Amino acid sequence: MRNCELCGLPILSKGIGRPRYKHDDCRKLEQLFSWSENLIIKIDFTAEKSKSVRSRLFYLSNLLNTKG
């Protein structure tokens, strides 16, 4: 049994095909990070919008502090 590279929980596999390294939701989260990084780089934010986005990102990071 293998553990997920993102969350560290065990991944159940059926024993056929290529082994999975991440849960489906963890894989989606990884894709979301990459997609978000690309969007943040592309968009020319004003100072006010930059502050708003930064605030939202800090809110999301604080969610991790309340888990487990």
mmCIF file of the N, C-alpha and C atoms, coordinates in Angstrom:
data_MODEL
# 
_entry.id   MODEL 
# 
loop_
_atom_site.group_PDB 
_atom_site.id 
_atom_site.type_symbol 
_atom_site.label_atom_id 
_atom_site.label_alt_id 
_atom_site.label_comp_id 
_atom_site.label_asym_id 
_atom_site.label_entity_id 
_atom_site.label_seq_id 
_atom_site.pdbx_PDB_ins_code 
_atom_site.Cartn_x 
_atom_site.Cartn_y 
_atom_site.Cartn_z 
_atom_site.occupancy 
_atom_site.B_iso_or_equiv 
_atom_site.pdbx_formal_charge 
_atom_site.auth_seq_id 
_atom_site.auth_comp_id 
_atom_site.auth_asym_id 
_atom_site.auth_atom_id 
_atom_site.pdbx_PDB_model_num 
ATOM 1   N N  . MET A 1 1  ? 0.851  -1.176 0.000   1.00 0.00 ? 1  MET A N  1 
ATOM 2   C CA . MET A 1 1  ? 0.000  0.000  0.000   1.00 0.00 ? 1  MET A CA 1 
ATOM 3   C C  . MET A 1 1  ? 0.899  1.241  0.000   1.00 0.00 ? 1  MET A C  1 
ATOM 4   N N  . ARG A 1 2  ? 0.489  2.218  -0.712  1.00 0.00 ? 2  ARG A N  1 
ATOM 5   C CA . ARG A 1 2  ? 1.260  3.438  -0.897  1.00 0.00 ? 2  ARG A CA 1 
ATOM 6   C C  . ARG A 1 2  ? 0.513  4.598  -0.233  1.00 0.00 ? 2  ARG A C  1 
ATOM 7   N N  . ASN A 1 3  ? 1.266  5.597  0.237   1.00 0.00 ? 3  ASN A N  1 
ATOM 8   C CA . ASN A 1 3  ? 0.667  6.789  0.835   1.00 0.00 ? 3  ASN A CA 1 
ATOM 9   C C  . ASN A 1 3  ? 0.622  7.919  -0.182  1.00 0.00 ? 3  ASN A C  1 
ATOM 10  N N  . CYS A 1 4  ? -0.396 8.743  -0.092  1.00 0.00 ? 4  CYS A N  1 
ATOM 11  C CA . CYS A 1 4  ? -0.575 9.896  -0.972  1.00 0.00 ? 4  CYS A CA 1 
ATOM 12  C C  . CYS A 1 4  ? 0.569  10.883 -0.745  1.00 0.00 ? 4  CYS A C  1 
ATOM 13  N N  . GLU A 1 5  ? 1.122  11.407 -1.849  1.00 0.00 ? 5  GLU A N  1 
ATOM 14  C CA . GLU A 1 5  ? 2.231  12.354 -1.752  1.00 0.00 ? 5  GLU A CA 1 
ATOM 15  C C  . GLU A 1 5  ? 1.808  13.699 -1.174  1.00 0.00 ? 5  GLU A C  1 
ATOM 16  N N  . LEU A 1 6  ? 0.522  14.023 -1.239  1.00 0.00 ? 6  LEU A N  1 
ATOM 17  C CA . LEU A 1 6  ? 0.065  15.322 -0.753  1.00 0.00 ? 6  LEU A CA 1 
ATOM 18  C C  . LEU A 1 6  ? -0.439 15.260 0.692   1.00 0.00 ? 6  LEU A C  1 
ATOM 19  N N  . CYS A 1 7  ? -1.372 14.361 0.966   1.00 0.00 ? 7  CYS A N  1 
ATOM 20  C CA . CYS A 1 7  ? -1.960 14.318 2.309   1.00 0.00 ? 7  CYS A CA 1 
ATOM 21  C C  . CYS A 1 7  ? -1.335 13.266 3.221   1.00 0.00 ? 7  CYS A C  1 
ATOM 22  N N  . GLY A 1 8  ? -0.662 12.278 2.649   1.00 0.00 ? 8  GLY A N  1 
ATOM 23  C CA . GLY A 1 8  ? 0.007  11.260 3.442   1.00 0.00 ? 8  GLY A CA 1 
ATOM 24  C C  . GLY A 1 8  ? -0.858 10.091 3.871   1.00 0.00 ? 8  GLY A C  1 
ATOM 25  N N  . LEU A 1 9  ? -2.123 10.096 3.510   1.00 0.00 ? 9  LEU A N  1 
ATOM 26  C CA . LEU A 1 9  ? -3.008 8.988  3.862   1.00 0.00 ? 9  LEU A CA 1 
ATOM 27  C C  . LEU A 1 9  ? -2.831 7.841  2.880   1.00 0.00 ? 9  LEU A C  1 
ATOM 28  N N  . PRO A 1 10 ? -3.115 6.611  3.318   1.00 0.00 ? 10 PRO A N  1 
ATOM 29  C CA . PRO A 1 10 ? -2.950 5.456  2.427   1.00 0.00 ? 10 PRO A CA 1 
ATOM 30  C C  . PRO A 1 10 ? -3.868 5.534  1.206   1.00 0.00 ? 10 PRO A C  1 
ATOM 31  N N  . ILE A 1 11 ? -3.350 5.037  0.085   1.00 0.00 ? 11 ILE A N  1 
ATOM 32  C CA . ILE A 1 11 ? -4.133 4.982  -1.149  1.00 0.00 ? 11 ILE A CA 1 
ATOM 33  C C  . ILE A 1 11 ? -4.477 3.519  -1.404  1.00 0.00 ? 11 ILE A C  1 
ATOM 34  N N  . LEU A 1 12 ? -5.766 3.239  -1.512  1.00 0.00 ? 12 LEU A N  1 
ATOM 35  C CA . LEU A 1 12 ? -6.201 1.888  -1.828  1.00 0.00 ? 12 LEU A CA 1 
ATOM 36  C C  . LEU A 1 12 ? -6.072 1.686  -3.333  1.00 0.00 ? 12 LEU A C  1 
ATOM 37  N N  . SER A 1 13 ? -5.477 0.579  -3.740  1.00 0.00 ? 13 SER A N  1 
ATOM 38  C CA . SER A 1 13 ? -5.336 0.317  -5.168  1.00 0.00 ? 13 SER A CA 1 
ATOM 39  C C  . SER A 1 13 ? -5.903 -1.058 -5.487  1.00 0.00 ? 13 SER A C  1 
ATOM 40  N N  . LYS A 1 14 ? -6.313 -1.227 -6.738  1.00 0.00 ? 14 LYS A N  1 
ATOM 41  C CA . LYS A 1 14 ? -6.893 -2.487 -7.178  1.00 0.00 ? 14 LYS A CA 1 
ATOM 42  C C  . LYS A 1 14 ? -5.826 -3.458 -7.664  1.00 0.00 ? 14 LYS A C  1 
ATOM 43  N N  . GLY A 1 15 ? -4.574 -2.977 -7.756  1.00 0.00 ? 15 GLY A N  1 
ATOM 44  C CA . GLY A 1 15 ? -3.484 -3.849 -8.152  1.00 0.00 ? 15 GLY A CA 1 
ATOM 45  C C  . GLY A 1 15 ? -3.295 -3.972 -9.653  1.00 0.00 ? 15 GLY A C  1 
ATOM 46  N N  . ILE A 1 16 ? -4.067 -3.207 -10.429 1.00 0.00 ? 16 ILE A N  1 
ATOM 47  C CA . ILE A 1 16 ? -3.898 -3.243 -11.882 1.00 0.00 ? 16 ILE A CA 1 
ATOM 48  C C  . ILE A 1 16 ? -3.549 -1.845 -12.374 1.00 0.00 ? 16 ILE A C  1 
ATOM 49  N N  . GLY A 1 17 ? -2.810 -1.787 -13.446 1.00 0.00 ? 17 GLY A N  1 
ATOM 50  C CA . GLY A 1 17 ? -2.451 -0.496 -14.030 1.00 0.00 ? 17 GLY A CA 1 
ATOM 51  C C  . GLY A 1 17 ? -1.323 0.184  -13.273 1.00 0.00 ? 17 GLY A C  1 
ATOM 52  N N  . ARG A 1 18 ? -1.108 1.425  -13.632 1.00 0.00 ? 18 ARG A N  1 
ATOM 53  C CA . ARG A 1 18 ? -0.043 2.209  -13.001 1.00 0.00 ? 18 ARG A CA 1 
ATOM 54  C C  . ARG A 1 18 ? -0.434 2.568  -11.567 1.00 0.00 ? 18 ARG A C  1 
ATOM 55  N N  . PRO A 1 19 ? 0.516  2.502  -10.628 1.00 0.00 ? 19 PRO A N  1 
ATOM 56  C CA . PRO A 1 19 ? 0.178  2.836  -9.233  1.00 0.00 ? 19 PRO A CA 1 
ATOM 57  C C  . PRO A 1 19 ? -0.154 4.315  -9.076  1.00 0.00 ? 19 PRO A C  1 
ATOM 58  N N  . ARG A 1 20 ? -1.103 4.606  -8.212  1.00 0.00 ? 20 ARG A N  1 
ATOM 59  C CA . ARG A 1 20 ? -1.509 5.988  -7.961  1.00 0.00 ? 20 ARG A CA 1 
ATOM 60  C C  . ARG A 1 20 ? -0.613 6.589  -6.893  1.00 0.00 ? 20 ARG A C  1 
ATOM 61  N N  . TYR A 1 21 ? -0.297 7.865  -7.052  1.00 0.00 ? 21 TYR A N  1 
ATOM 62  C CA . TYR A 1 21 ? 0.547  8.562  -6.089  1.00 0.00 ? 21 TYR A CA 1 
ATOM 63  C C  . TYR A 1 21 ? -0.238 9.587  -5.277  1.00 0.00 ? 21 TYR A C  1 
ATOM 64  N N  . LYS A 1 22 ? -1.458 9.899  -5.732  1.00 0.00 ? 22 LYS A N  1 
ATOM 65  C CA . LYS A 1 22 ? -2.301 10.877 -5.037  1.00 0.00 ? 22 LYS A CA 1 
ATOM 66  C C  . LYS A 1 22 ? -3.758 10.433 -5.126  1.00 0.00 ? 22 LYS A C  1 
ATOM 67  N N  . HIS A 1 23 ? -4.545 10.809 -4.106  1.00 0.00 ? 23 HIS A N  1 
ATOM 68  C CA . HIS A 1 23 ? -5.993 10.615 -4.174  1.00 0.00 ? 23 HIS A CA 1 
ATOM 69  C C  . HIS A 1 23 ? -6.552 11.522 -5.263  1.00 0.00 ? 23 HIS A C  1 
ATOM 70  N N  . ASP A 1 24 ? -7.741 11.228 -5.739  1.00 0.00 ? 24 ASP A N  1 
ATOM 71  C CA . ASP A 1 24 ? -8.353 12.049 -6.791  1.00 0.00 ? 24 ASP A CA 1 
ATOM 72  C C  . ASP A 1 24 ? -8.500 13.501 -6.347  1.00 0.00 ? 24 ASP A C  1 
ATOM 73  N N  . ASP A 1 25 ? -8.985 13.723 -5.129  1.00 0.00 ? 25 ASP A N  1 
ATOM 74  C CA . ASP A 1 25 ? -9.154 15.097 -4.633  1.00 0.00 ? 25 ASP A CA 1 
ATOM 75  C C  . ASP A 1 25 ? -7.811 15.798 -4.448  1.00 0.00 ? 25 ASP A C  1 
ATOM 76  N N  . CYS A 1 26 ? -6.804 15.072 -4.013  1.00 0.00 ? 26 CYS A N  1 
ATOM 77  C CA . CYS A 1 26 ? -5.469 15.661 -3.843  1.00 0.00 ? 26 CYS A CA 1 
ATOM 78  C C  . CYS A 1 26 ? -4.880 16.036 -5.196  1.00 0.00 ? 26 CYS A C  1 
ATOM 79  N N  . ARG A 1 27 ? -5.121 15.207 -6.204  1.00 0.00 ? 27 ARG A N  1 
ATOM 80  C CA . ARG A 1 27 ? -4.644 15.498 -7.564  1.00 0.00 ? 27 ARG A CA 1 
ATOM 81  C C  . ARG A 1 27 ? -5.332 16.760 -8.090  1.00 0.00 ? 27 ARG A C  1 
ATOM 82  N N  . LYS A 1 28 ? -6.634 16.883 -7.831  1.00 0.00 ? 28 LYS A N  1 
ATOM 83  C CA . LYS A 1 28 ? -7.372 18.078 -8.254  1.00 0.00 ? 28 LYS A CA 1 
ATOM 84  C C  . LYS A 1 28 ? -6.846 19.324 -7.547  1.00 0.00 ? 28 LYS A C  1 
ATOM 85  N N  . LEU A 1 29 ? -6.520 19.195 -6.265  1.00 0.00 ? 29 LEU A N  1 
ATOM 86  C CA . LEU A 1 29 ? -5.970 20.325 -5.509  1.00 0.00 ? 29 LEU A CA 1 
ATOM 87  C C  . LEU A 1 29 ? -4.616 20.743 -6.074  1.00 0.00 ? 29 LEU A C  1 
ATOM 88  N N  . GLU A 1 30 ? -3.790 19.764 -6.420  1.00 0.00 ? 30 GLU A N  1 
ATOM 89  C CA . GLU A 1 30 ? -2.482 20.043 -7.022  1.00 0.00 ? 30 GLU A CA 1 
ATOM 90  C C  . GLU A 1 30 ? -2.645 20.791 -8.349  1.00 0.00 ? 30 GLU A C  1 
ATOM 91  N N  . GLN A 1 31 ? -3.618 20.375 -9.145  1.00 0.00 ? 31 GLN A N  1 
ATOM 92  C CA . GLN A 1 31 ? -3.896 21.052 -10.412 1.00 0.00 ? 31 GLN A CA 1 
ATOM 93  C C  . GLN A 1 31 ? -4.396 22.470 -10.163 1.00 0.00 ? 31 GLN A C  1 
ATOM 94  N N  . LEU A 1 32 ? -5.211 22.635 -9.128  1.00 0.00 ? 32 LEU A N  1 
ATOM 95  C CA . LEU A 1 32 ? -5.727 23.957 -8.784  1.00 0.00 ? 32 LEU A CA 1 
ATOM 96  C C  . LEU A 1 32 ? -4.601 24.900 -8.385  1.00 0.00 ? 32 LEU A C  1 
ATOM 97  N N  . PHE A 1 33 ? -3.623 24.406 -7.623  1.00 0.00 ? 33 PHE A N  1 
ATOM 98  C CA . PHE A 1 33 ? -2.465 25.234 -7.250  1.00 0.00 ? 33 PHE A CA 1 
ATOM 99  C C  . PHE A 1 33 ? -1.736 25.728 -8.492  1.00 0.00 ? 33 PHE A C  1 
ATOM 100 N N  . SER A 1 34 ? -1.476 24.820 -9.405  1.00 0.00 ? 34 SER A N  1 
ATOM 101 C CA . SER A 1 34 ? -0.754 25.165 -10.629 1.00 0.00 ? 34 SER A CA 1 
ATOM 102 C C  . SER A 1 34 ? -1.546 26.172 -11.458 1.00 0.00 ? 34 SER A C  1 
ATOM 103 N N  . TRP A 1 35 ? -2.832 25.928 -11.605 1.00 0.00 ? 35 TRP A N  1 
ATOM 104 C CA . TRP A 1 35 ? -3.708 26.812 -12.366 1.00 0.00 ? 35 TRP A CA 1 
ATOM 105 C C  . TRP A 1 35 ? -3.764 28.196 -11.719 1.00 0.00 ? 35 TRP A C  1 
ATOM 106 N N  . SER A 1 36 ? -3.870 28.246 -10.406 1.00 0.00 ? 36 SER A N  1 
ATOM 107 C CA . SER A 1 36 ? -3.936 29.516 -9.675  1.00 0.00 ? 36 SER A CA 1 
ATOM 108 C C  . SER A 1 36 ? -2.641 30.311 -9.837  1.00 0.00 ? 36 SER A C  1 
ATOM 109 N N  . GLU A 1 37 ? -1.505 29.626 -9.738  1.00 0.00 ? 37 GLU A N  1 
ATOM 110 C CA . GLU A 1 37 ? -0.214 30.299 -9.913  1.00 0.00 ? 37 GLU A CA 1 
ATOM 111 C C  . GLU A 1 37 ? -0.137 30.959 -11.282 1.00 0.00 ? 37 GLU A C  1 
ATOM 112 N N  . ASN A 1 38 ? -0.547 30.228 -12.310 1.00 0.00 ? 38 ASN A N  1 
ATOM 113 C CA . ASN A 1 38 ? -0.512 30.778 -13.668 1.00 0.00 ? 38 ASN A CA 1 
ATOM 114 C C  . ASN A 1 38 ? -1.419 31.995 -13.807 1.00 0.00 ? 38 ASN A C  1 
ATOM 115 N N  . LEU A 1 39 ? -2.601 31.946 -13.212 1.00 0.00 ? 39 LEU A N  1 
ATOM 116 C CA . LEU A 1 39 ? -3.532 33.077 -13.295 1.00 0.00 ? 39 LEU A CA 1 
ATOM 117 C C  . LEU A 1 39 ? -3.003 34.300 -12.547 1.00 0.00 ? 39 LEU A C  1 
ATOM 118 N N  . ILE A 1 40 ? -2.452 34.084 -11.371 1.00 0.00 ? 40 ILE A N  1 
ATOM 119 C CA . ILE A 1 40 ? -1.932 35.201 -10.575 1.00 0.00 ? 40 ILE A CA 1 
ATOM 120 C C  . ILE A 1 40 ? -0.798 35.898 -11.311 1.00 0.00 ? 40 ILE A C  1 
ATOM 121 N N  . ILE A 1 41 ? 0.037  35.116 -11.990 1.00 0.00 ? 41 ILE A N  1 
ATOM 122 C CA . ILE A 1 41 ? 1.141  35.704 -12.758 1.00 0.00 ? 41 ILE A CA 1 
ATOM 123 C C  . ILE A 1 41 ? 0.618  36.519 -13.938 1.00 0.00 ? 41 ILE A C  1 
ATOM 124 N N  . LYS A 1 42 ? -0.426 36.024 -14.611 1.00 0.00 ? 42 LYS A N  1 
ATOM 125 C CA . LYS A 1 42 ? -0.954 36.677 -15.816 1.00 0.00 ? 42 LYS A CA 1 
ATOM 126 C C  . LYS A 1 42 ? -1.703 37.974 -15.527 1.00 0.00 ? 42 LYS A C  1 
ATOM 127 N N  . ILE A 1 43 ? -2.448 38.017 -14.435 1.00 0.00 ? 43 ILE A N  1 
ATOM 128 C CA . ILE A 1 43 ? -3.346 39.146 -14.166 1.00 0.00 ? 43 ILE A CA 1 
ATOM 129 C C  . ILE A 1 43 ? -2.569 40.320 -13.577 1.00 0.00 ? 43 ILE A C  1 
ATOM 130 N N  . ASP A 1 44 ? -2.843 41.501 -14.105 1.00 0.00 ? 44 ASP A N  1 
ATOM 131 C CA . ASP A 1 44 ? -2.220 42.726 -13.604 1.00 0.00 ? 44 ASP A CA 1 
ATOM 132 C C  . ASP A 1 44 ? -3.174 43.344 -12.574 1.00 0.00 ? 44 ASP A C  1 
ATOM 133 N N  . PHE A 1 45 ? -2.959 43.006 -11.315 1.00 0.00 ? 45 PHE A N  1 
ATOM 134 C CA . PHE A 1 45 ? -3.850 43.464 -10.246 1.00 0.00 ? 45 PHE A CA 1 
ATOM 135 C C  . PHE A 1 45 ? -3.572 44.915 -9.868  1.00 0.00 ? 45 PHE A C  1 
ATOM 136 N N  . THR A 1 46 ? -4.630 45.607 -9.471  1.00 0.00 ? 46 THR A N  1 
ATOM 137 C CA . THR A 1 46 ? -4.448 46.915 -8.838  1.00 0.00 ? 46 THR A CA 1 
ATOM 138 C C  . THR A 1 46 ? -4.045 46.648 -7.392  1.00 0.00 ? 46 THR A C  1 
ATOM 139 N N  . ALA A 1 47 ? -3.617 47.678 -6.688  1.00 0.00 ? 47 ALA A N  1 
ATOM 140 C CA . ALA A 1 47 ? -3.204 47.508 -5.290  1.00 0.00 ? 47 ALA A CA 1 
ATOM 141 C C  . ALA A 1 47 ? -4.359 46.987 -4.440  1.00 0.00 ? 47 ALA A C  1 
ATOM 142 N N  . GLU A 1 48 ? -5.563 47.504 -4.697  1.00 0.00 ? 48 GLU A N  1 
ATOM 143 C CA . GLU A 1 48 ? -6.736 47.094 -3.915  1.00 0.00 ? 48 GLU A CA 1 
ATOM 144 C C  . GLU A 1 48 ? -7.088 45.627 -4.191  1.00 0.00 ? 48 GLU A C  1 
ATOM 145 N N  . LYS A 1 49 ? -7.075 45.224 -5.448  1.00 0.00 ? 49 LYS A N  1 
ATOM 146 C CA . LYS A 1 49 ? -7.405 43.842 -5.801  1.00 0.00 ? 49 LYS A CA 1 
ATOM 147 C C  . LYS A 1 49 ? -6.309 42.886 -5.309  1.00 0.00 ? 49 LYS A C  1 
ATOM 148 N N  . SER A 1 50 ? -5.076 43.358 -5.353  1.00 0.00 ? 50 SER A N  1 
ATOM 149 C CA . SER A 1 50 ? -3.962 42.557 -4.859  1.00 0.00 ? 50 SER A CA 1 
ATOM 150 C C  . SER A 1 50 ? -4.149 42.261 -3.370  1.00 0.00 ? 50 SER A C  1 
ATOM 151 N N  . LYS A 1 51 ? -4.556 43.269 -2.636  1.00 0.00 ? 51 LYS A N  1 
ATOM 152 C CA . LYS A 1 51 ? -4.796 43.106 -1.197  1.00 0.00 ? 51 LYS A CA 1 
ATOM 153 C C  . LYS A 1 51 ? -5.947 42.130 -0.960  1.00 0.00 ? 51 LYS A C  1 
ATOM 154 N N  . SER A 1 52 ? -6.988 42.216 -1.782  1.00 0.00 ? 52 SER A N  1 
ATOM 155 C CA . SER A 1 52 ? -8.144 41.329 -1.657  1.00 0.00 ? 52 SER A CA 1 
ATOM 156 C C  . SER A 1 52 ? -7.757 39.875 -1.931  1.00 0.00 ? 52 SER A C  1 
ATOM 157 N N  . VAL A 1 53 ? -6.968 39.648 -2.978  1.00 0.00 ? 53 VAL A N  1 
ATOM 158 C CA . VAL A 1 53 ? -6.530 38.292 -3.314  1.00 0.00 ? 53 VAL A CA 1 
ATOM 159 C C  . VAL A 1 53 ? -5.611 37.756 -2.222  1.00 0.00 ? 53 VAL A C  1 
ATOM 160 N N  . ARG A 1 54 ? -4.704 38.583 -1.745  1.00 0.00 ? 54 ARG A N  1 
ATOM 161 C CA . ARG A 1 54 ? -3.784 38.175 -0.678  1.00 0.00 ? 54 ARG A CA 1 
ATOM 162 C C  . ARG A 1 54 ? -4.567 37.777 0.571   1.00 0.00 ? 54 ARG A C  1 
ATOM 163 N N  . SER A 1 55 ? -5.589 38.558 0.890   1.00 0.00 ? 55 SER A N  1 
ATOM 164 C CA . SER A 1 55 ? -6.426 38.268 2.051   1.00 0.00 ? 55 SER A CA 1 
ATOM 165 C C  . SER A 1 55 ? -7.105 36.907 1.893   1.00 0.00 ? 55 SER A C  1 
ATOM 166 N N  . ARG A 1 56 ? -7.606 36.631 0.701   1.00 0.00 ? 56 ARG A N  1 
ATOM 167 C CA . ARG A 1 56 ? -8.280 35.356 0.454   1.00 0.00 ? 56 ARG A CA 1 
ATOM 168 C C  . ARG A 1 56 ? -7.301 34.188 0.540   1.00 0.00 ? 56 ARG A C  1 
ATOM 169 N N  . LEU A 1 57 ? -6.093 34.378 0.035   1.00 0.00 ? 57 LEU A N  1 
ATOM 170 C CA . LEU A 1 57 ? -5.079 33.327 0.107   1.00 0.00 ? 57 LEU A CA 1 
ATOM 171 C C  . LEU A 1 57 ? -4.662 33.051 1.552   1.00 0.00 ? 57 LEU A C  1 
ATOM 172 N N  . PHE A 1 58 ? -4.551 34.106 2.361   1.00 0.00 ? 58 PHE A N  1 
ATOM 173 C CA . PHE A 1 58 ? -4.239 33.902 3.775   1.00 0.00 ? 58 PHE A CA 1 
ATOM 174 C C  . PHE A 1 58 ? -5.374 33.174 4.485   1.00 0.00 ? 58 PHE A C  1 
ATOM 175 N N  . TYR A 1 59 ? -6.610 33.494 4.108   1.00 0.00 ? 59 TYR A N  1 
ATOM 176 C CA . TYR A 1 59 ? -7.763 32.786 4.674   1.00 0.00 ? 59 TYR A CA 1 
ATOM 177 C C  . TYR A 1 59 ? -7.647 31.291 4.373   1.00 0.00 ? 59 TYR A C  1 
ATOM 178 N N  . LEU A 1 60 ? -7.315 30.954 3.113   1.00 0.00 ? 60 LEU A N  1 
ATOM 179 C CA . LEU A 1 60 ? -7.174 29.552 2.733   1.00 0.00 ? 60 LEU A CA 1 
ATOM 180 C C  . LEU A 1 60 ? -6.027 28.876 3.488   1.00 0.00 ? 60 LEU A C  1 
ATOM 181 N N  . SER A 1 61 ? -4.921 29.594 3.657   1.00 0.00 ? 61 SER A N  1 
ATOM 182 C CA . SER A 1 61 ? -3.797 28.994 4.391   1.00 0.00 ? 61 SER A CA 1 
ATOM 183 C C  . SER A 1 61 ? -4.150 28.794 5.859   1.00 0.00 ? 61 SER A C  1 
ATOM 184 N N  . ASN A 1 62 ? -4.945 29.678 6.415   1.00 0.00 ? 62 ASN A N  1 
ATOM 185 C CA . ASN A 1 62 ? -5.371 29.516 7.807   1.00 0.00 ? 62 ASN A CA 1 
ATOM 186 C C  . ASN A 1 62 ? -6.285 28.312 8.002   1.00 0.00 ? 62 ASN A C  1 
ATOM 187 N N  . LEU A 1 63 ? -6.972 27.907 6.938   1.00 0.00 ? 63 LEU A N  1 
ATOM 188 C CA . LEU A 1 63 ? -7.799 26.695 7.034   1.00 0.00 ? 63 LEU A CA 1 
ATOM 189 C C  . LEU A 1 63 ? -6.932 25.489 7.339   1.00 0.00 ? 63 LEU A C  1 
ATOM 190 N N  . LEU A 1 64 ? -5.716 25.482 6.829   1.00 0.00 ? 64 LEU A N  1 
ATOM 191 C CA . LEU A 1 64 ? -4.807 24.362 7.102   1.00 0.00 ? 64 LEU A CA 1 
ATOM 192 C C  . LEU A 1 64 ? -4.424 24.312 8.574   1.00 0.00 ? 64 LEU A C  1 
ATOM 193 N N  . ASN A 1 65 ? -4.342 25.472 9.222   1.00 0.00 ? 65 ASN A N  1 
ATOM 194 C CA . ASN A 1 65 ? -3.979 25.518 10.644  1.00 0.00 ? 65 ASN A CA 1 
ATOM 195 C C  . ASN A 1 65 ? -5.078 24.959 11.535  1.00 0.00 ? 65 ASN A C  1 
ATOM 196 N N  . THR A 1 66 ? -6.331 24.961 11.038  1.00 0.00 ? 66 THR A N  1 
ATOM 197 C CA . THR A 1 66 ? -7.433 24.455 11.858  1.00 0.00 ? 66 THR A CA 1 
ATOM 198 C C  . THR A 1 66 ? -7.656 22.965 11.656  1.00 0.00 ? 66 THR A C  1 
ATOM 199 N N  . LYS A 1 67 ? -7.021 22.381 10.621  1.00 0.00 ? 67 LYS A N  1 
ATOM 200 C CA . LYS A 1 67 ? -7.181 20.949 10.350  1.00 0.00 ? 67 LYS A CA 1 
ATOM 201 C C  . LYS A 1 67 ? -6.175 20.155 11.173  1.00 0.00 ? 67 LYS A C  1 
ATOM 202 N N  . GLY A 1 68 ? -6.620 18.967 11.601  1.00 0.00 ? 68 GLY A N  1 
ATOM 203 C CA . GLY A 1 68 ? -5.774 17.986 12.264  1.00 0.00 ? 68 GLY A CA 1 
ATOM 204 C C  . GLY A 1 68 ? -4.847 18.554 13.244  1.00 0.00 ? 68 GLY A C  1 
# 
